[in-house]
């Protein structure tokens, strides 16, 4: 799981890109508190062939990426 709370774009997306490049996980959870990061991570994940599920809990979002 990647915890990108407190970070603004592009840092959360760069963290996801680095993890995908390093280990090509079949599943990855990412926690963010920046709505822009939700959109950008989702866009990147789709470009890499992942399905994305977003769960909101107040100001925090958990993105579940699955291949």
C-alpha positions in Angstrom: 0.0 0.0 0.0 1.2 3.5 -0.9 0.4 6.3 1.5 0.4 9.6 -0.4 -1.6 11.6 2.1 -0.4 15.1 2.6 1.2 15.2 -0.9 -0.1 17.1 -3.9 0.3 16.3 -7.5 2.4 15.3 -9.2 4.0 13.4 -6.2 1.3 10.8 -5.7 1.3 9.9 -9.4 5.1 9.7 -9.4 5.0 7.3 -6.5 2.5 5.1 -8.3 4.5 5.2 -11.5 7.7 4.2 -9.6 5.9 1.3 -7.9 4.4 0.0 -11.1 7.7 0.3 -12.9 9.6 -1.4 -10.1 7.4 -4.4 -9.3 4.4 -4.4 -11.8 2.0 -5.4 -9.1 -1.3 -7.1 -10.0 -3.0 -5.2 -7.1 -2.0 -1.9 -5.5 -3.7 0.3 -2.9 -3.1 4.0 -2.8 -4.3 6.4 -0.1 -4.5 10.1 -1.0 -6.2 13.2 0.3 -5.9 15.3 -2.9 -8.9 15.0 -5.3 -6.6 16.0 -8.2 -4.4 13.0 -7.4 -7.4 10.7 -7.6 -8.0 11.8 -11.2 -4.4 11.7 -12.2 -3.6 8.3 -10.7 -6.8 6.9 -12.2 -5.8 8.2 -15.6 -2.3 6.7 -15.3 -3.5 3.4 -14.0 -5.9 3.0 -16.9 -3.1 3.7 -19.3 -1.2 0.8 -17.7 -4.1 -1.6 -18.0 -5.4 -1.4 -14.4 -9.0 -1.2 -13.3 -9.5 1.4 -10.6 -12.0 1.4 -7.7 -12.2 4.6 -5.6 -13.5 4.6 -2.0 -14.0 7.9 -0.3 -13.8 8.4 3.5 -14.3 12.1 4.3 -11.3 13.8 2.8 -9.3 10.6 2.1 -9.6 8.4 -0.9 -8.4 4.8 -1.3 -7.7 3.8 -4.9 -7.6 0.0 -5.5 -5.7 -0.8 -8.7 -6.2 -4.3 -10.2 -5.1 -6.0 -13.3 
